[in-house]
Amino acid sequence: MAGAVSKSEFCMWRTLFAVAHADNVVTNEEISFMAQILDDVQFTDEQTEALKDDIVNAKNVTKMFSGVTDPKDRIQFFEFARDLVWVDGDFDSQEQSVMIGLYKQHMNDITVDELVGKIPLEFEEDDVLKYLELDPYPYEKSGVMGMLSVFKNRFVKRSS
């Protein structure tokens, strides 16, 4: 028997499958996309049967999305959903409306403090410095703390 995915991840996949029904037309490309997921992810037999039913029968997107409790699963959902809604070459207004609603729900549910340390964030110091029109050379010796100190000083100067 295949290994089960977490309840949150399973709800993420179910939400994704529900999004395919947003425009009331499930295209061959969307079906192929979902079938590929069934092949690639190790769902239990019970999970696979539920997802197969989700391909055929539309489910409540908002209700499904409420079950996606892990912030990483939510972020992954939006990445996959972008691919799914464009797989048929048409990001229909109904699909757009559903995605906007889910994004709003996500923003209302999310607590930034919960994300700290869970979501990897990176930035290139040189890119940030170029954007802010700062010379990157002084920060090479003092690292991130030196750069943060300079930003703080610039903020204080602007506030004065």
GIVEN-V781663 format. One record per residue. N is the residue number from 1. RES is the residue in one letter. SS is DSSP state (H for helix, E for strand, - for the rest). PHI is phi as a letter, one per 20 degrees, with the letter a starting at -180 (none if undefined). Layout:
[[N	RES	SS	PHI] [N	RES	SS	PHI]]
This chain:
[[1	M	-	none] [2	A	-	f] [3	G	-	f] [4	A	-	f] [5	V	-	e] [6	S	-	f] [7	K	H	f] [8	S	H	f] [9	E	H	f] [10	F	H	f] [11	C	H	f] [12	M	H	f] [13	W	H	f] [14	R	H	f] [15	T	H	f] [16	L	H	g] [17	F	H	f] [18	A	H	f] [19	V	H	f] [20	A	-	g] [21	H	-	e] [22	A	-	g] [23	D	-	e] [24	N	-	m] [25	V	-	c] [26	V	-	d] [27	T	-	e] [28	N	H	g] [29	E	H	f] [30	E	H	f] [31	I	H	f] [32	S	H	f] [33	F	H	g] [34	M	H	f] [35	A	H	f] [36	Q	H	f] [37	I	H	f] [38	L	H	f] [39	D	H	f] [40	D	H	e] [41	V	-	e] [42	Q	-	e] [43	F	-	e] [44	T	-	f] [45	D	H	g] [46	E	H	f] [47	Q	H	f] [48	T	H	f] [49	E	H	f] [50	A	H	f] [51	L	H	f] [52	K	H	f] [53	D	H	f] [54	D	H	f] [55	I	H	f] [56	V	H	e] [57	N	-	d] [58	A	-	f] [59	K	-	d] [60	N	-	f] [61	V	H	f] [62	T	H	f] [63	K	H	f] [64	M	H	f] [65	F	H	f] [66	S	H	f] [67	G	-	f] [68	V	-	e] [69	T	-	e] [70	D	-	e] [71	P	H	g] [72	K	H	f] [73	D	H	f] [74	R	H	f] [75	I	H	f] [76	Q	H	f] [77	F	H	g] [78	F	H	f] [79	E	H	f] [80	F	H	f] [81	A	H	f] [82	R	H	g] [83	D	H	f] [84	L	H	f] [85	V	H	f] [86	W	H	e] [87	V	-	f] [88	D	-	e] [89	G	-	n] [90	D	-	c] [91	F	-	e] [92	D	-	g] [93	S	H	f] [94	Q	H	f] [95	E	H	f] [96	Q	H	f] [97	S	H	f] [98	V	H	f] [99	M	H	f] [100	I	H	f] [101	G	H	f] [102	L	H	f] [103	Y	H	f] [104	K	H	f] [105	Q	H	g] [106	H	H	f] [107	M	H	f] [108	N	H	f] [109	D	H	e] [110	I	-	f] [111	T	-	d] [112	V	H	g] [113	D	H	g] [114	E	H	f] [115	L	H	e] [116	V	-	g] [117	G	-	n] [118	K	-	e] [119	I	-	d] [120	P	-	f] [121	L	-	c] [122	E	-	c] [123	F	-	b] [124	E	-	e] [125	E	H	g] [126	D	H	f] [127	D	H	f] [128	V	H	f] [129	L	H	f] [130	K	H	f] [131	Y	H	f] [132	L	-	e] [133	E	-	l] [134	L	-	d] [135	D	-	f] [136	P	-	f] [137	Y	H	g] [138	P	H	f] [139	Y	H	e] [140	E	H	f] [141	K	H	e] [142	S	H	d] [143	G	H	m] [144	V	H	f] [145	M	H	f] [146	G	H	f] [147	M	H	f] [148	L	H	f] [149	S	H	f] [150	V	H	f] [151	F	H	f] [152	K	H	f] [153	N	H	f] [154	R	H	f] [155	F	H	f] [156	V	H	f] [157	K	H	f] [158	R	H	f] [159	S	H	f] [160	S	-	f]]
